Amino acid sequence: MAGPVGKGNRAGAGAAACGGPPQRPSWRRKARRHGRRRQKGGGRMDKMKVGMVGVGLMGHGIARNLASKGWALGFLDHPGNQPVDDLLALGARRVADLAELAADSEVVILCVSGSPQVEAILLGDDGLLARIRPGTVIVDCSTAIPSSTARLARLTQEAGGLFMDAAMTRTPVEAEQGRLNLLVGAEPALLERMRPLLQSFSETIFHAGEVGAGHTLKLLHNYVSIGCATLLSEAAACARKSGIADAVFVEALTKGGGYGAALDRIAPFLLEGDASGMRFSVANAAKDLGYYLRLSQDAAAAHQAASGIEAALRTLAEGGFADSYLSEAAASFGAGGADPAAR
């Protein structure tokens, strides 16, 4: 999703996509083969000491899998962490500050809200880069601006460490199950060295390219995912105001081109009031769309549709719905949250 260091109490990773009913077309089979092929290969590493910053909804699942699978884990104590009694029971250690974390870690995983938080953790006299041991690997699982990532990777190297981005897709459910998808930007040799660690909390690893490519692919993914969810929510709010029953709206989309993962995540809220399908806050969604706009502008790419979606989400956030889950956005739109004239 500033706020707590961890990906906060109403944050996660929404993995939605628009399209027709899933029929595994040839392009999808090819993409699945690409993901599997990228995971093959050697790459051995001893179970090094791992430090972690950000044990929020997503980070807790990562930490739990690391601790339960034998990695020596220390995590930074912070108010934004989820309850950690289970981690402590598995042998993980609570660490008081960044200095202690840096002194006792060979790998540091960051799972925080975004680029400002990553920069605050790494930079400055009290930051990790001033304290890391030579050869320490920084693994940034946050959602971040690629240009910031490239700069931090360079500064990490100057400090004697190594840097890779390993952005996540899927939700806190898959994080707890150790079934995240990771979008990695790294030198191939570093990825292979770190693969056993990454595989302990992921199902699929996509090597997007060099440093920054993982965060670039994550922003592309989130633009599609969040964009579809926002579009569906706005349409659902319009359907309600036009007298179309939620069940009819959902069924019609399910049978046609409006079906996709986004509908699967939004429909439980429309039909049953269950918002758990997309535990990703409106504030975080607006932040990620802002990051995507920065990416598209840096790339001199078209962004008219993204500008509209970002504006809708930002207006929702500013209208009092920042902490609502994105799956609840239909109700927020229905309350006039994205219509400045309605407030």
N, C-alpha and C positions, 0 to 999 in steps of 0.2 A: 505497500500500500503501500510530516514527521510522526510522532507517536512513539510507542515502545520500540526497542531495538528489534525484537522478533517480529515476524510477519504476523500482525496483531490478532487480537481475539476474534475479529470479524474479517479475517483475510485468508486467502488460500490461492488455489490455482484453478481457474475455470477452464475447462477444456471442451469447448463447444464448437460445432461447425454446422454450417447450413448445407442443405442438399436434399435429395430425394431419399427414399427408403434405402437402407444399406444393402447393396447387392454385390459388393466387392468387385467393382469394375477393374479393368486391366491396370489402370494407373495406380489404383490402390494396392493391388497385389505387388506391383513393382516397388512402390514405396515401402511396403512391409518387408520385402526381400532386402531392400537397401538397408533398412534399420537392422535386420538380423545380421547381414553380411558385415556391417560395421562393428558388430560385437565380437566377431570371431578373431582369433589370433592369440598370441602369447600374452606376455605382460605379467610378470610376477612381482610382487612386492611383499616384504614382510609387513606385519601388522604394526605400522608405526603409531606413535602417540598422536591422537587427534584432539584438537581443541575446536570448540564450536561457539559461535556467537549468533544468537537468535533461535530460541527454542519456543517459537510460537506454534500456530496450528500446523504449518508445514514442517518447521524445524524439529518439532517434538517427534514426529514420525521418523525423520532421519536419525535423530539421536537415539531413539529407542532401537532401531534396527542396528545401528553401529554397536551399541552397548550389548545387545542380545547376541550379536555374532562375534563377540570376542575382541573388538577394538577397544583399546584403552582410551577412554573418553573423558575429557574435562569440558564443562560448559560454563559460559559466563553467567553469573547470577544477575538477574535483571527482572524488574517488575513485569515486563511484557512476556515473560516465559509462561507457558502452560504449566500446570501442576507437574512437579518433577519427582514425586515420591517413587514412581515406578522406575525412573532412570537411576536414582540412587540405589534402589534395591538390586538393580542389575550391575552395580559396581561403578557407575559413572560418578565423577567428582564435580562438586560445585566449586567454581573458581571465583574469587572475589573481584579480580580486576584484569585488565588487558596485560599488564606486566607479568602477572603470574601465568596467564594463559600462554603468552609468547615464550616464556622461559621453559615451559614443559611440553611444547607441542612441536611435532615435525610436520603436521598438516593442520591448517586452520580452515574450517568451513564457515562461510558467512551465509546466513539465511535471514536477511533483513529486508526492510521495506523498499529501498531503492538507492539510487546513486548518492544522494546526500548522506544517507546513513553509512554506506560503504566507505565513502570518503572520510567521514568523521572517525570511523573505526581505524582506518589505515594511516591517515595522515596526521601531521602535527607532532609536537614533542612527546605527547603521551600516547601516540598512535602505535599500532602494531609494527609498522615498518621501521620505527626507531628502535624496536626491541627484538625483532625476530632473530632466530638462530640462522646461521648460513645454511642455505639449501631448503629452508622452510617453503612448503607449497601452500599457496593461498588458493582455495577453491570457492569461487563466488557463485552461490546458487540463487542469488537475488535476481530481481528484474531490474535492469539497469540500462543507462544510456550508453550505447557502444563507444562513443567518443570518450566518455569518462573511463570506461573499461580499458581502452587502449592506453590512456595516460597512466592509470593505476598499474597496469601490467609493466609499463616501462619503469615506473618508480620502484615497483617491487623488485625488478631485476637489478636496479641500481643499489638497492638495499641488500642484495645478496640472496634474494628468494626467487621463487617461480610463481607464476600466476596462470590460472585457467578459469574461464567462466563455464559454469555447468547449470544453466537455467533450467527450471523445472516446468513440466506441464502435468496435468491431472490435479487431484484434489487432496485434502487432508486424509481422506479415507485411504487412498492409494499410498500416501506417504506412510501411514501407520502399517500398511501391508507390505512395504518395501517394493512397491510397484510403480514408482514414478517413472516418467520419461525424462531423460536428461538431454539437453541441447548443448553440446560442448564446443567451446572455442579454445583450441590449444594446439601446441606442436604435437604431431603424431606420437613422438617418442614419450612425451609427458603423459598423454592420454593412456597409452598402453601401460605405462608404469602405474598410473593411478586407477586403472580399470577395476582391479579387485575391490578397492575401496568404494568406488562408485556403484559397482554391481551389488554391494551389500544393501543398498536402499533403492535400487532402480530395477525396472524390468527391461527397458530399452534405452540404449545410448546412441544418440545420433551425433556423429562428428560433423559439425556444421562447417568447420574450417579453422582458420587461425584465431588467435585471441580476439574477442569481440564478436565473432560470428555466432556464438551461442546466444548471446544477448540480442543480436540482430534477429535471429530466427525466432526467439521468444517473443519479441515485440510484434513480428509479423503474425505469429500464432495468436497472440492475445488480441490483436486488432480484429482478426477474423472471429475469434471466440466471443469476445466481449461485444463486438459489433452485432453479431447474430443475436446474442441474448438481449441486447438493448432494443434492437429492431422488433423482436418478438414481443418484448414486454410493452413497448409502445403500441404495437398492434393489438395486444390483448386488452390494454386500457381503452383503446378506441372501440374494440368489439363490445366491451361491457357497456360503454356509454351509448352504443348503437343498438343495444338490446339483444346482442348475440350471447347466448349462454356459453360459459367457459368450456363446458364439456363438448359442445358443438364446435366451437372454435378449434379446440385441440384435436378433435377427431378429424375435422376437415383437413387440417395441416398434416396430420399423421398419414393420411391417405394420398397426399400429393407432394408437390415439390417443396413445401414448407417444412417437411420433416427433416430432422437431423439431431445431433447431440445436444444442441442448444435447447430444442423443444423438450427433449428428455429431461433436462435439468430444470426447465421453467415450469413444465406441466404439473409436477406435484404441488407446487404452490398454488397454481390456478385452480386445481381440482380439489385439493385437500388442505390447503394452507400450510403445507410442509415446505419450509424454505431451505432445507438442508441440501438440496440438489446442487446449489452453487454457493458455497460458503465463501463468498468473495465480496468484500464491501464495495459499495458505490464509490467511496473515496478512493479505494485502490484502483477500481476500474477507471475512474477519471484520471488518476495519476498515470496509469499505463497508457491510456490513449494520448495523454500529453507527451509521454516519452516517444510513442510512435510518431506523433506529429514532428517531434524534433528529428527523429531518424529520417522521415520522408523528406523533410526540408533539407537536411544535410546531404541526402542523396539526390536532391532536385527531382523528386518523384511526385506524382499527382497525389493530392490528399484532400480533395473536396469532401468526399464522403466521411473520411475520418474526422475532418473539422466539425461536421454536423453532429457526429456521435459524441465527440469529446465535449462539445458545447452542451448537449443534452445531459450528459452525465455530470458535468461540472455544475450545471444549474440545479440538478437534483441534490448534489452534495451541499451546495450553498443554501438550498431551501430546507435544510433540516434532515435530510435523508442520508447523510454521509456514512453513518454506521449501519445502515440497512444492508442486508445482503442483496447482491445483484438479482438473485432469484425472486426477490420481493418487489422488483422495480415496477411491475405492472400496477401495483397498488399505489406506489409513489407517483407514477405518471397519472393515475386516476385521480389523485388528490390535487392535481395541478402543480406538482413539484417541478416540472420542467417547463412550465408556461409562466414566464414572468408576469404576464397580464393577469394571471389567476391569483397572485399573491398580493 
